[in-house]
Amino acid sequence: DGHSGEVSGRSRKRAPRVLTNVAELGGNKKCSTGAGAGGAPPGSVCGVTSDCENRHMRVECLNSVDHKDCQNQRLQKKQFARVEVFKTGDGRGWGLKALEDISRGNLVQEYIGEVVTTAMCKARLRQYGPDTPVYFLTIDSKLVIDASSKGSVARFINHSCDPNCETEKWEVGSETCIAIVAKKDIVKGTEL
């Protein structure tokens, strides 16, 4: 069926920079929690509730950070929740469900696809036609991610009037990434 799994690798073109890394602003690549000096408890270094400057700016700490317990490298380390593509029973087509409980604020998936201009997106919409499923996600006013033929399983997350996930723009090195994050606690088996 072509829709049953994740396309391996990072099959998207590089997008222009949206943010600047804290380190390049004269800041530090590590957080201000004292992690480099061993001042933070294990498991909390650059975590959701930490004072990590990078995390607050949605900039991932780089692999060169001098503390091995850094919790702000989720996209780089592909620390995604376990999920599964499934056929919905109500005619909406494909969907994605959680295979484990996912806590609020945790990374669910990264939205990956081909980065195209908005003009190319409009041309592809005409090319695909009204009966072809499309998987577009807007990065900014000039760029769109098209996950229609190349992408991760995140493209199967359906719209909801009461969503349990949300998108966040993150800077990883010089690349802008779109993270899908749990907006609230999600119970195993729940559609995303």
Secondary structure, DSSP 4 states (H G I P E B T S, - for coil): ---SSPPPS--SPPPPP-S--GGGGT--SS-SSSGGGT-SPTT-TT-TTS--HHHHTTBPPPTT-S-TT-S--TTTTT-PPPEEEEE-TTSS-EEEEESS-B-TT-EEEEE--EEEEHHHHHHHHHHH-TTS---EEE-SSSEEEE-SSS--GGGGPPP-SS-SEEEEEEEETTEEEEEEEESS-B-TT-B-
